Amino acid sequence: MLGGIGLPELIVILVIVLIIFGAGKLPQIGEGLGKGIRNFKKATKEKEEIDVTPKKPEEISEKK
């Protein structure tokens, strides 16, 4: 299933999370977790590179 995590283990984890955070916080936790996973997937799919070459002083002053 999920890398060795079966249904009984998943239920135990959910019960522990419910006890720690309470039922009112679960939607907020789920939403935050979903956004984090979505952003991670988006970041890993993008082929954008970051330019780390130092700029010459002339190039910096031209942008101002």
PyMOL Python script that loads the backbone (N, CA, C, O; Angstrom):
from pymol import cmd

cmd.read_pdbstr("""\
ATOM      1  N   MET A   1       0.848  -1.189   0.000  1.00  0.00           N
ATOM      2  CA  MET A   1       0.000   0.000   0.000  1.00  0.00           C
ATOM      3  C   MET A   1       0.888   1.246   0.000  1.00  0.00           C
ATOM      4  O   MET A   1       1.453   1.580  -1.042  1.00  0.00           O
ATOM      5  N   LEU A   2       1.029   1.928   1.100  1.00  0.00           N
ATOM      6  CA  LEU A   2       1.794   3.173   1.166  1.00  0.00           C
ATOM      7  C   LEU A   2       3.181   2.938   1.755  1.00  0.00           C
ATOM      8  O   LEU A   2       3.512   3.509   2.794  1.00  0.00           O
ATOM      9  N   GLY A   3       3.981   2.121   1.119  1.00  0.00           N
ATOM     10  CA  GLY A   3       5.337   1.905   1.603  1.00  0.00           C
ATOM     11  C   GLY A   3       5.378   1.163   2.921  1.00  0.00           C
ATOM     12  O   GLY A   3       6.144   1.536   3.809  1.00  0.00           O
ATOM     13  N   GLY A   4       4.585   0.134   3.073  1.00  0.00           N
ATOM     14  CA  GLY A   4       4.613  -0.656   4.298  1.00  0.00           C
ATOM     15  C   GLY A   4       3.590  -0.220   5.333  1.00  0.00           C
ATOM     16  O   GLY A   4       3.481  -0.847   6.387  1.00  0.00           O
ATOM     17  N   ILE A   5       2.841   0.833   5.060  1.00  0.00           N
ATOM     18  CA  ILE A   5       1.818   1.279   6.001  1.00  0.00           C
ATOM     19  C   ILE A   5       0.490   0.662   5.570  1.00  0.00           C
ATOM     20  O   ILE A   5      -0.018   0.944   4.484  1.00  0.00           O
ATOM     21  N   GLY A   6      -0.052  -0.172   6.427  1.00  0.00           N
ATOM     22  CA  GLY A   6      -1.328  -0.805   6.128  1.00  0.00           C
ATOM     23  C   GLY A   6      -2.484  -0.028   6.718  1.00  0.00           C
ATOM     24  O   GLY A   6      -2.294   1.029   7.320  1.00  0.00           O
ATOM     25  N   LEU A   7      -3.678  -0.556   6.544  1.00  0.00           N
ATOM     26  CA  LEU A   7      -4.879   0.110   7.045  1.00  0.00           C
ATOM     27  C   LEU A   7      -4.883   0.229   8.575  1.00  0.00           C
ATOM     28  O   LEU A   7      -5.236   1.291   9.086  1.00  0.00           O
ATOM     29  N   PRO A   8      -4.509  -0.812   9.325  1.00  0.00           N
ATOM     30  CA  PRO A   8      -4.505  -0.648  10.794  1.00  0.00           C
ATOM     31  C   PRO A   8      -3.543   0.439  11.274  1.00  0.00           C
ATOM     32  O   PRO A   8      -3.870   1.200  12.185  1.00  0.00           O
ATOM     33  N   GLU A   9      -2.369   0.513  10.669  1.00  0.00           N
ATOM     34  CA  GLU A   9      -1.409   1.546  11.068  1.00  0.00           C
ATOM     35  C   GLU A   9      -1.918   2.934  10.734  1.00  0.00           C
ATOM     36  O   GLU A   9      -1.737   3.878  11.503  1.00  0.00           O
ATOM     37  N   LEU A  10      -2.558   3.049   9.577  1.00  0.00           N
ATOM     38  CA  LEU A  10      -3.111   4.336   9.159  1.00  0.00           C
ATOM     39  C   LEU A  10      -4.211   4.797  10.114  1.00  0.00           C
ATOM     40  O   LEU A  10      -4.288   5.980  10.448  1.00  0.00           O
ATOM     41  N   ILE A  11      -5.049   3.882  10.547  1.00  0.00           N
ATOM     42  CA  ILE A  11      -6.117   4.216  11.497  1.00  0.00           C
ATOM     43  C   ILE A  11      -5.530   4.671  12.828  1.00  0.00           C
ATOM     44  O   ILE A  11      -6.015   5.635  13.419  1.00  0.00           O
ATOM     45  N   VAL A  12      -4.491   3.988  13.307  1.00  0.00           N
ATOM     46  CA  VAL A  12      -3.845   4.378  14.571  1.00  0.00           C
ATOM     47  C   VAL A  12      -3.259   5.780  14.446  1.00  0.00           C
ATOM     48  O   VAL A  12      -3.402   6.591  15.361  1.00  0.00           O
ATOM     49  N   ILE A  13      -2.605   6.075  13.332  1.00  0.00           N
ATOM     50  CA  ILE A  13      -2.024   7.407  13.127  1.00  0.00           C
ATOM     51  C   ILE A  13      -3.114   8.472  13.114  1.00  0.00           C
ATOM     52  O   ILE A  13      -2.951   9.532  13.717  1.00  0.00           O
ATOM     53  N   LEU A  14      -4.222   8.200  12.433  1.00  0.00           N
ATOM     54  CA  LEU A  14      -5.323   9.171  12.376  1.00  0.00           C
ATOM     55  C   LEU A  14      -5.948   9.406  13.746  1.00  0.00           C
ATOM     56  O   LEU A  14      -6.314  10.534  14.075  1.00  0.00           O
ATOM     57  N   VAL A  15      -6.074   8.348  14.548  1.00  0.00           N
ATOM     58  CA  VAL A  15      -6.627   8.495  15.900  1.00  0.00           C
ATOM     59  C   VAL A  15      -5.693   9.343  16.756  1.00  0.00           C
ATOM     60  O   VAL A  15      -6.158  10.197  17.511  1.00  0.00           O
ATOM     61  N   ILE A  16      -4.389   9.123  16.652  1.00  0.00           N
ATOM     62  CA  ILE A  16      -3.430   9.910  17.436  1.00  0.00           C
ATOM     63  C   ILE A  16      -3.479  11.381  17.020  1.00  0.00           C
ATOM     64  O   ILE A  16      -3.439  12.268  17.873  1.00  0.00           O
ATOM     65  N   VAL A  17      -3.565  11.640  15.722  1.00  0.00           N
ATOM     66  CA  VAL A  17      -3.666  13.028  15.238  1.00  0.00           C
ATOM     67  C   VAL A  17      -4.957  13.666  15.747  1.00  0.00           C
ATOM     68  O   VAL A  17      -4.961  14.832  16.142  1.00  0.00           O
ATOM     69  N   LEU A  18      -6.041  12.912  15.738  1.00  0.00           N
ATOM     70  CA  LEU A  18      -7.323  13.424  16.225  1.00  0.00           C
ATOM     71  C   LEU A  18      -7.249  13.770  17.708  1.00  0.00           C
ATOM     72  O   LEU A  18      -7.792  14.789  18.133  1.00  0.00           O
ATOM     73  N   ILE A  19      -6.590  12.942  18.487  1.00  0.00           N
ATOM     74  CA  ILE A  19      -6.455  13.199  19.932  1.00  0.00           C
ATOM     75  C   ILE A  19      -5.590  14.431  20.181  1.00  0.00           C
ATOM     76  O   ILE A  19      -5.913  15.255  21.037  1.00  0.00           O
ATOM     77  N   ILE A  20      -4.501  14.559  19.441  1.00  0.00           N
ATOM     78  CA  ILE A  20      -3.570  15.670  19.670  1.00  0.00           C
ATOM     79  C   ILE A  20      -4.169  17.010  19.232  1.00  0.00           C
ATOM     80  O   ILE A  20      -4.124  17.984  19.983  1.00  0.00           O
ATOM     81  N   PHE A  21      -4.724  17.061  18.032  1.00  0.00           N
ATOM     82  CA  PHE A  21      -5.174  18.338  17.473  1.00  0.00           C
ATOM     83  C   PHE A  21      -6.656  18.607  17.648  1.00  0.00           C
ATOM     84  O   PHE A  21      -7.063  19.768  17.612  1.00  0.00           O
ATOM     85  N   GLY A  22      -7.471  17.599  17.835  1.00  0.00           N
ATOM     86  CA  GLY A  22      -8.907  17.792  17.964  1.00  0.00           C
ATOM     87  C   GLY A  22      -9.588  17.823  16.606  1.00  0.00           C
ATOM     88  O   GLY A  22      -8.949  18.054  15.579  1.00  0.00           O
ATOM     89  N   ALA A  23     -10.881  17.588  16.616  1.00  0.00           N
ATOM     90  CA  ALA A  23     -11.638  17.488  15.367  1.00  0.00           C
ATOM     91  C   ALA A  23     -11.742  18.829  14.640  1.00  0.00           C
ATOM     92  O   ALA A  23     -11.848  18.859  13.414  1.00  0.00           O
ATOM     93  N   GLY A  24     -11.714  19.920  15.371  1.00  0.00           N
ATOM     94  CA  GLY A  24     -11.864  21.241  14.749  1.00  0.00           C
ATOM     95  C   GLY A  24     -10.685  21.643  13.888  1.00  0.00           C
ATOM     96  O   GLY A  24     -10.850  22.397  12.930  1.00  0.00           O
ATOM     97  N   LYS A  25      -9.505  21.157  14.209  1.00  0.00           N
ATOM     98  CA  LYS A  25      -8.297  21.544  13.484  1.00  0.00           C
ATOM     99  C   LYS A  25      -8.007  20.642  12.289  1.00  0.00           C
ATOM    100  O   LYS A  25      -7.183  21.000  11.448  1.00  0.00           O
ATOM    101  N   LEU A  26      -8.649  19.498  12.189  1.00  0.00           N
ATOM    102  CA  LEU A  26      -8.339  18.550  11.116  1.00  0.00           C
ATOM    103  C   LEU A  26      -8.506  19.132   9.716  1.00  0.00           C
ATOM    104  O   LEU A  26      -7.644  18.889   8.871  1.00  0.00           O
ATOM    105  N   PRO A  27      -9.573  19.891   9.418  1.00  0.00           N
ATOM    106  CA  PRO A  27      -9.679  20.471   8.073  1.00  0.00           C
ATOM    107  C   PRO A  27      -8.532  21.427   7.746  1.00  0.00           C
ATOM    108  O   PRO A  27      -8.044  21.445   6.616  1.00  0.00           O
ATOM    109  N   GLN A  28      -8.102  22.217   8.723  1.00  0.00           N
ATOM    110  CA  GLN A  28      -6.992  23.145   8.504  1.00  0.00           C
ATOM    111  C   GLN A  28      -5.691  22.390   8.279  1.00  0.00           C
ATOM    112  O   GLN A  28      -4.889  22.773   7.427  1.00  0.00           O
ATOM    113  N   ILE A  29      -5.483  21.333   9.028  1.00  0.00           N
ATOM    114  CA  ILE A  29      -4.274  20.521   8.867  1.00  0.00           C
ATOM    115  C   ILE A  29      -4.271  19.863   7.494  1.00  0.00           C
ATOM    116  O   ILE A  29      -3.247  19.852   6.811  1.00  0.00           O
ATOM    117  N   GLY A  30      -5.406  19.319   7.092  1.00  0.00           N
ATOM    118  CA  GLY A  30      -5.515  18.689   5.777  1.00  0.00           C
ATOM    119  C   GLY A  30      -5.284  19.671   4.646  1.00  0.00           C
ATOM    120  O   GLY A  30      -4.626  19.349   3.657  1.00  0.00           O
ATOM    121  N   GLU A  31      -5.827  20.867   4.796  1.00  0.00           N
ATOM    122  CA  GLU A  31      -5.652  21.890   3.777  1.00  0.00           C
ATOM    123  C   GLU A  31      -4.183  22.297   3.657  1.00  0.00           C
ATOM    124  O   GLU A  31      -3.659  22.434   2.552  1.00  0.00           O
ATOM    125  N   GLY A  32      -3.538  22.485   4.780  1.00  0.00           N
ATOM    126  CA  GLY A  32      -2.122  22.855   4.768  1.00  0.00           C
ATOM    127  C   GLY A  32      -1.253  21.756   4.185  1.00  0.00           C
ATOM    128  O   GLY A  32      -0.317  22.025   3.433  1.00  0.00           O
ATOM    129  N   LEU A  33      -1.564  20.525   4.534  1.00  0.00           N
ATOM    130  CA  LEU A  33      -0.814  19.388   4.011  1.00  0.00           C
ATOM    131  C   LEU A  33      -1.009  19.267   2.499  1.00  0.00           C
ATOM    132  O   LEU A  33      -0.059  18.999   1.765  1.00  0.00           O
ATOM    133  N   GLY A  34      -2.232  19.462   2.045  1.00  0.00           N
ATOM    134  CA  GLY A  34      -2.523  19.409   0.613  1.00  0.00           C
ATOM    135  C   GLY A  34      -1.794  20.488  -0.172  1.00  0.00           C
ATOM    136  O   GLY A  34      -1.255  20.226  -1.247  1.00  0.00           O
ATOM    137  N   LYS A  35      -1.779  21.703   0.368  1.00  0.00           N
ATOM    138  CA  LYS A  35      -1.071  22.793  -0.294  1.00  0.00           C
ATOM    139  C   LYS A  35       0.427  22.517  -0.348  1.00  0.00           C
ATOM    140  O   LYS A  35       1.082  22.797  -1.352  1.00  0.00           O
ATOM    141  N   GLY A  36       0.961  21.968   0.734  1.00  0.00           N
ATOM    142  CA  GLY A  36       2.390  21.649   0.764  1.00  0.00           C
ATOM    143  C   GLY A  36       2.762  20.600  -0.265  1.00  0.00           C
ATOM    144  O   GLY A  36       3.770  20.735  -0.959  1.00  0.00           O
ATOM    145  N   ILE A  37       1.956  19.557  -0.368  1.00  0.00           N
ATOM    146  CA  ILE A  37       2.216  18.504  -1.349  1.00  0.00           C
ATOM    147  C   ILE A  37       2.080  19.047  -2.766  1.00  0.00           C
ATOM    148  O   ILE A  37       2.889  18.723  -3.636  1.00  0.00           O
ATOM    149  N   ARG A  38       1.067  19.868  -3.001  1.00  0.00           N
ATOM    150  CA  ARG A  38       0.852  20.457  -4.319  1.00  0.00           C
ATOM    151  C   ARG A  38       2.026  21.342  -4.724  1.00  0.00           C
ATOM    152  O   ARG A  38       2.496  21.269  -5.859  1.00  0.00           O
ATOM    153  N   ASN A  39       2.502  22.178  -3.799  1.00  0.00           N
ATOM    154  CA  ASN A  39       3.634  23.052  -4.100  1.00  0.00           C
ATOM    155  C   ASN A  39       4.907  22.246  -4.339  1.00  0.00           C
ATOM    156  O   ASN A  39       5.715  22.601  -5.197  1.00  0.00           O
ATOM    157  N   PHE A  40       5.089  21.168  -3.587  1.00  0.00           N
ATOM    158  CA  PHE A  40       6.264  20.323  -3.767  1.00  0.00           C
ATOM    159  C   PHE A  40       6.247  19.674  -5.153  1.00  0.00           C
ATOM    160  O   PHE A  40       7.265  19.653  -5.843  1.00  0.00           O
ATOM    161  N   LYS A  41       5.099  19.151  -5.553  1.00  0.00           N
ATOM    162  CA  LYS A  41       4.990  18.531  -6.879  1.00  0.00           C
ATOM    163  C   LYS A  41       5.232  19.559  -7.978  1.00  0.00           C
ATOM    164  O   LYS A  41       5.897  19.264  -8.971  1.00  0.00           O
ATOM    165  N   LYS A  42       4.698  20.755  -7.803  1.00  0.00           N
ATOM    166  CA  LYS A  42       4.879  21.811  -8.789  1.00  0.00           C
ATOM    167  C   LYS A  42       6.357  22.187  -8.902  1.00  0.00           C
ATOM    168  O   LYS A  42       6.870  22.392 -10.002  1.00  0.00           O
ATOM    169  N   ALA A  43       7.027  22.275  -7.770  1.00  0.00           N
ATOM    170  CA  ALA A  43       8.442  22.654  -7.772  1.00  0.00           C
ATOM    171  C   ALA A  43       9.313  21.576  -8.397  1.00  0.00           C
ATOM    172  O   ALA A  43      10.314  21.896  -9.040  1.00  0.00           O
ATOM    173  N   THR A  44       8.962  20.318  -8.227  1.00  0.00           N
ATOM    174  CA  THR A  44       9.777  19.255  -8.798  1.00  0.00           C
ATOM    175  C   THR A  44       9.543  19.096 -10.294  1.00  0.00           C
ATOM    176  O   THR A  44      10.414  18.576 -10.991  1.00  0.00           O
ATOM    177  N   LYS A  45       8.391  19.527 -10.810  1.00  0.00           N
ATOM    178  CA  LYS A  45       8.095  19.395 -12.238  1.00  0.00           C
ATOM    179  C   LYS A  45       8.671  20.544 -13.053  1.00  0.00           C
ATOM    180  O   LYS A  45       8.951  20.374 -14.240  1.00  0.00           O
ATOM    181  N   GLU A  46       8.851  21.696 -12.447  1.00  0.00           N
ATOM    182  CA  GLU A  46       9.349  22.854 -13.176  1.00  0.00           C
ATOM    183  C   GLU A  46      10.826  22.678 -13.491  1.00  0.00           C
ATOM    184  O   GLU A  46      11.612  22.236 -12.654  1.00  0.00           O
ATOM    185  N   LYS A  47      11.181  23.033 -14.717  1.00  0.00           N
ATOM    186  CA  LYS A  47      12.570  22.907 -15.163  1.00  0.00           C
ATOM    187  C   LYS A  47      13.317  24.233 -15.061  1.00  0.00           C
ATOM    188  O   LYS A  47      14.393  24.394 -15.638  1.00  0.00           O
ATOM    189  N   GLU A  48      12.755  25.155 -14.342  1.00  0.00           N
ATOM    190  CA  GLU A  48      13.344  26.483 -14.215  1.00  0.00           C
ATOM    191  C   GLU A  48      14.643  26.413 -13.415  1.00  0.00           C
ATOM    192  O   GLU A  48      14.726  25.740 -12.388  1.00  0.00           O
ATOM    193  N   GLU A  49      15.652  27.124 -13.912  1.00  0.00           N
ATOM    194  CA  GLU A  49      16.929  27.157 -13.223  1.00  0.00           C
ATOM    195  C   GLU A  49      17.122  28.532 -12.602  1.00  0.00           C
ATOM    196  O   GLU A  49      16.584  29.528 -13.085  1.00  0.00           O
ATOM    197  N   ILE A  50      17.885  28.570 -11.544  1.00  0.00           N
ATOM    198  CA  ILE A  50      18.183  29.825 -10.875  1.00  0.00           C
ATOM    199  C   ILE A  50      19.563  30.284 -11.320  1.00  0.00           C
ATOM    200  O   ILE A  50      20.532  29.528 -11.252  1.00  0.00           O
ATOM    201  N   ASP A  51      19.645  31.521 -11.773  1.00  0.00           N
ATOM    202  CA  ASP A  51      20.915  32.083 -12.218  1.00  0.00           C
ATOM    203  C   ASP A  51      21.676  32.598 -11.007  1.00  0.00           C
ATOM    204  O   ASP A  51      21.232  33.528 -10.334  1.00  0.00           O
ATOM    205  N   VAL A  52      22.828  31.988 -10.732  1.00  0.00           N
ATOM    206  CA  VAL A  52      23.609  32.381  -9.555  1.00  0.00           C
ATOM    207  C   VAL A  52      24.920  33.054  -9.933  1.00  0.00           C
ATOM    208  O   VAL A  52      25.793  33.239  -9.085  1.00  0.00           O
ATOM    209  N   THR A  53      25.062  33.421 -11.206  1.00  0.00           N
ATOM    210  CA  THR A  53      26.291  34.096 -11.602  1.00  0.00           C
ATOM    211  C   THR A  53      26.276  35.524 -11.079  1.00  0.00           C
ATOM    212  O   THR A  53      25.255  36.208 -11.155  1.00  0.00           O
ATOM    213  N   PRO A  54      27.405  35.974 -10.548  1.00  0.00           N
ATOM    214  CA  PRO A  54      27.446  37.334 -10.003  1.00  0.00           C
ATOM    215  C   PRO A  54      27.277  38.370 -11.106  1.00  0.00           C
ATOM    216  O   PRO A  54      27.776  38.195 -12.218  1.00  0.00           O
ATOM    217  N   LYS A  55      26.579  39.437 -10.794  1.00  0.00           N
ATOM    218  CA  LYS A  55      26.355  40.529 -11.748  1.00  0.00           C
ATOM    219  C   LYS A  55      27.505  41.520 -11.658  1.00  0.00           C
ATOM    220  O   LYS A  55      28.096  41.724 -10.597  1.00  0.00           O
ATOM    221  N   LYS A  56      27.807  42.133 -12.804  1.00  0.00           N
ATOM    222  CA  LYS A  56      28.822  43.178 -12.833  1.00  0.00           C
ATOM    223  C   LYS A  56      28.208  44.453 -12.256  1.00  0.00           C
ATOM    224  O   LYS A  56      26.998  44.651 -12.360  1.00  0.00           O
ATOM    225  N   PRO A  57      29.009  45.309 -11.658  1.00  0.00           N
ATOM    226  CA  PRO A  57      28.458  46.546 -11.065  1.00  0.00           C
ATOM    227  C   PRO A  57      27.680  47.386 -12.073  1.00  0.00           C
ATOM    228  O   PRO A  57      26.709  48.044 -11.699  1.00  0.00           O
ATOM    229  N   GLU A  58      28.091  47.377 -13.365  1.00  0.00           N
ATOM    230  CA  GLU A  58      27.380  48.171 -14.369  1.00  0.00           C
ATOM    231  C   GLU A  58      25.963  47.648 -14.577  1.00  0.00           C
ATOM    232  O   GLU A  58      25.027  48.428 -14.757  1.00  0.00           O
ATOM    233  N   GLU A  59      25.806  46.313 -14.552  1.00  0.00           N
ATOM    234  CA  GLU A  59      24.493  45.708 -14.778  1.00  0.00           C
ATOM    235  C   GLU A  59      23.547  46.012 -13.624  1.00  0.00           C
ATOM    236  O   GLU A  59      22.346  46.183 -13.833  1.00  0.00           O
ATOM    237  N   ILE A  60      24.076  46.079 -12.422  1.00  0.00           N
ATOM    238  CA  ILE A  60      23.248  46.353 -11.245  1.00  0.00           C
ATOM    239  C   ILE A  60      22.735  47.796 -11.288  1.00  0.00           C
ATOM    240  O   ILE A  60      21.562  48.049 -11.015  1.00  0.00           O
ATOM    241  N   SER A  61      23.630  48.753 -11.637  1.00  0.00           N
ATOM    242  CA  SER A  61      23.243  50.157 -11.652  1.00  0.00           C
ATOM    243  C   SER A  61      22.276  50.460 -12.797  1.00  0.00           C
ATOM    244  O   SER A  61      21.476  51.389 -12.681  1.00  0.00           O
ATOM    245  N   GLU A  62      22.324  49.703 -13.903  1.00  0.00           N
ATOM    246  CA  GLU A  62      21.407  49.916 -15.030  1.00  0.00           C
ATOM    247  C   GLU A  62      19.970  49.530 -14.682  1.00  0.00           C
ATOM    248  O   GLU A  62      19.027  50.109 -15.223  1.00  0.00           O
ATOM    249  N   LYS A  63      19.795  48.565 -13.792  1.00  0.00           N
ATOM    250  CA  LYS A  63      18.449  48.097 -13.440  1.00  0.00           C
ATOM    251  C   LYS A  63      17.719  49.079 -12.529  1.00  0.00           C
ATOM    252  O   LYS A  63      16.492  49.038 -12.446  1.00  0.00           O
ATOM    253  N   LYS A  64      18.444  49.955 -11.849  1.00  0.00           N
ATOM    254  CA  LYS A  64      17.823  50.884 -10.905  1.00  0.00           C
ATOM    255  C   LYS A  64      17.123  51.994 -11.575  1.00  0.00           C
ATOM    256  O   LYS A  64      16.551  52.855 -10.907  1.00  0.00           O
TER     257      LYS A  64
END
""", "prot")
cmd.dss("prot")
cmd.show_as("cartoon", "prot")
cmd.util.cbc("prot")
cmd.orient("prot")
